[in-house]
Amino acid sequence: MNEFVITTDNNADLPKAYYEEHQVGVISLTYTLEGRTYDMESALPDAEFYSRMRSGSMPTTAAVNPEDARAVFLPFLKEGKNVLHIAFSSGLSGSFNSARIAAEELNEEFPDNRVVVVDSLCASLGQGLLVHKAVGLRDAGMSMDEIALWLEEHKANLCHMFTVDDLNHLYRGGRVSKMTAVFGTMANIKPVLHVDDEGHLINIDKVRGRKKSLAELVRKMEEKIGSYRDKNDVFFISHGDCIEDAQYVERLVKEKFGIESCLINYVGATIGAHSGPGTVALFFLGDVR
């Protein structure tokens, strides 16, 4: 049985040290800000990226192309290893399809090895939590095919709950109408959104005020966690340069569910470009998304 490696893309929003420690390969999506294009290695510090957005700079992003994916997969195949790639949701980006195209080409070139691509249908640390689960299964001795099957069977249990502080970024991304953004901002309305079973971003609720929107994330967790209440050994939170709000949600989750382990990290630039500063997202396993 060939040795295998796990790869993903940087929209998983895991800390760079995590990828290095757990030997996870990463395909880098890029963003362009103020005329300069950045990748994972050259990216601005997260706080600076969000500071520039608050000052009015509007970034644009680009999906992975097949050559980007090929460049990450190829060295592993040359070493005689298989590759299990966990891709950003096909409902939000063409990156999964690019990885699939690269995998099909390489599987023909390297008939003794394989690249298996899983559409995570996840985003940010939801994708990151799925990667984390795959790493744990790999370290426990599970085979690549067994992990791929587990991911396919459980990715719909990866719940994403999030809220944003500024509706105008969602308007720019086509997620809400201009009227909703204008009147919602005037009325201090904060949307609560999730990623559905097809990997699309869906607005599911709205509340008035920031603190209420953060508490609503945890209330929605109560609704969705179901039989996984005692199975979550860790939950993840990502944020758009608002660590105090992320820590507030962390405290609420720990008080309500008793889950002691939590990873908090920034929403990376290629997602943050669309969600904006002030985003807070909560990720966990549940019965339904």
Residue pairs with C-beta under 8 A, 6 or more apart in sequence:
1 143
2 80
2 81
2 82
2 112
2 113
2 114
3 80
3 81
3 82
4 81
4 82
4 83
4 84
4 138
4 143
4 144
5 23
5 24
5 25
5 76
5 81
5 82
5 83
5 84
6 22
6 23
6 24
6 25
6 83
6 84
6 85
6 86
6 131
6 134
6 135
6 138
6 147
7 24
7 25
7 26
7 27
7 72
7 73
7 76
7 83
7 84
7 85
7 86
8 14
8 24
8 25
8 26
8 27
8 85
8 86
8 87
8 127
8 128
8 131
9 26
9 27
9 28
9 29
9 64
9 87
9 88
9 95
9 99
10 26
10 27
10 28
10 29
10 40
10 268
10 270
11 29
11 88
11 93
11 95
11 123
11 124
11 127
11 268
11 270
11 271
12 26
12 86
12 88
12 124
12 125
12 127
12 128
12 131
13 124
13 125
13 127
13 128
13 238
13 265
13 266
13 267
13 268
13 271
14 24
14 125
14 128
14 131
14 132
14 263
14 265
15 265
16 40
18 24
19 25
19 26
22 135
24 131
24 135
25 72
25 76
25 83
26 40
26 72
27 64
27 68
27 69
27 72
27 85
27 95
27 99
28 39
28 40
28 41
28 64
28 68
29 39
29 40
29 61
29 62
29 63
29 64
29 88
29 93
29 95
29 270
30 37
30 38
30 39
30 61
30 62
30 270
31 37
31 38
31 43
31 59
31 60
31 61
31 62
31 269
31 270
31 273
32 38
32 59
32 60
32 61
32 62
33 44
33 49
33 52
33 57
33 59
33 60
33 269
34 52
34 57
38 44
38 269
43 49
43 268
43 269
44 52
44 269
46 241
46 266
46 268
46 269
46 272
47 241
49 59
49 269
49 272
50 240
50 241
50 272
50 277
51 241
53 59
53 272
53 273
53 276
53 277
54 277
58 172
58 273
59 269
59 273
60 273
61 269
61 270
61 273
61 274
63 93
63 94
63 95
63 98
64 88
64 93
64 94
64 95
64 98
64 99
65 98
66 98
66 99
66 101
66 102
66 105
67 102
68 98
69 85
69 98
69 99
69 101
69 102
69 103
70 102
70 105
70 106
73 83
73 85
73 102
73 103
73 106
73 115
74 106
76 82
76 83
77 83
77 106
77 109
77 110
77 113
77 115
80 112
80 113
81 113
82 113
82 114
82 115
82 116
82 144
83 103
83 113
83 114
83 115
83 116
84 116
84 118
84 134
84 144
84 147
84 148
85 99
85 103
85 115
85 116
85 117
85 118
86 118
86 120
86 127
86 130
86 131
86 134
86 151
87 95
87 96
87 99
87 100
87 117
87 118
87 119
87 120
88 95
88 96
88 120
88 122
88 123
88 127
89 96
89 119
89 120
89 121
89 122
89 123
89 127
89 195
89 199
89 200
90 96
90 97
90 119
90 121
90 199
91 121
91 195
91 196
91 198
91 199
91 200
91 201
92 123
92 195
92 199
92 200
92 201
96 117
96 119
96 120
99 117
100 117
102 115
103 115
103 116
103 117
106 115
107 113
107 114
107 115
114 144
116 144
116 145
116 148
118 148
118 151
118 152
118 155
119 199
120 126
120 127
120 130
120 151
120 155
120 158
120 199
121 155
121 156
121 158
121 195
121 197
121 198
121 199
122 129
122 130
122 155
122 158
122 160
122 195
122 199
123 160
123 195
123 199
123 201
123 271
124 160
124 238
124 267
124 268
124 271
124 281
124 283
125 236
125 237
125 238
125 263
125 265
125 281
125 283
126 158
126 159
126 160
126 195
126 236
126 281
126 283
128 236
128 238
128 263
128 265
128 283
129 158
129 234
129 235
129 236
129 283
129 284
129 285
130 151
130 155
130 158
132 234
132 236
132 263
133 150
133 151
133 154
134 147
134 150
134 151
137 146
137 147
137 150
138 147
142 150
154 285
156 197
156 288
156 289
157 228
157 285
157 286
157 287
157 288
157 289
158 283
158 285
158 289
159 194
159 221
159 224
159 225
159 283
159 284
159 285
159 286
159 288
159 289
160 194
160 195
160 281
160 282
160 283
160 289
161 192
161 193
161 194
161 217
161 220
161 221
161 224
161 281
161 282
161 283
162 192
162 193
162 194
162 217
162 275
162 279
162 280
162 281
162 282
163 190
163 191
163 192
163 193
163 213
163 214
163 216
163 217
163 279
163 280
164 170
164 190
164 191
164 193
164 240
164 275
164 276
164 278
164 279
165 190
165 210
165 240
165 242
165 276
165 277
165 278
165 279
166 185
166 276
166 277
166 278
167 176
167 180
167 181
167 184
167 185
167 189
167 191
168 181
168 185
168 276
169 274
169 275
169 276
170 176
170 181
170 191
170 274
170 275
170 276
171 177
171 178
171 180
171 181
172 274
173 274
173 275
175 193
175 201
175 203
175 274
176 184
176 191
176 203
183 189
184 190
184 191
184 206
187 208
188 208
188 209
189 206
189 207
189 208
190 206
190 207
190 208
190 209
190 210
190 212
190 213
191 203
191 205
191 206
191 213
192 203
192 204
192 205
192 206
192 207
192 213
192 216
192 217
192 220
193 201
193 202
193 203
193 204
194 201
194 202
194 204
194 220
194 289
195 201
195 202
195 289
196 202
196 289
197 289
204 220
205 216
205 220
207 213
207 216
210 245
211 248
214 245
214 248
214 249
214 252
214 280
215 252
217 249
217 280
217 282
218 249
218 252
218 253
218 256
218 282
221 253
221 256
221 257
221 282
221 284
221 286
222 256
224 286
224 287
224 288
224 289
225 232
225 257
225 284
225 285
225 286
225 287
226 286
226 287
226 288
227 287
228 284
228 285
228 286
228 287
229 257
231 285
232 257
232 259
232 284
232 285
233 259
233 261
234 259
234 261
234 262
234 263
235 253
235 259
235 261
235 262
235 282
235 283
235 284
236 262
236 263
236 264
236 265
236 282
236 283
236 284
237 246
237 249
237 250
237 262
237 263
237 264
237 265
237 280
237 281
237 282
237 283
238 246
238 264
238 265
238 266
238 267
238 279
238 280
238 281
238 283
239 245
239 246
239 264
239 265
239 266
239 267
239 279
239 280
239 281
240 266
240 267
240 272
240 275
240 276
240 277
240 278
240 279
240 280
241 266
241 277
241 278
242 277
242 278
242 279
242 280
243 264
245 278
245 280
246 264
246 280
247 264
249 280
249 282
250 262
250 264
253 259
253 262
253 282
253 284
254 260
254 262
259 284
266 272
267 275
267 279
267 281
272 279
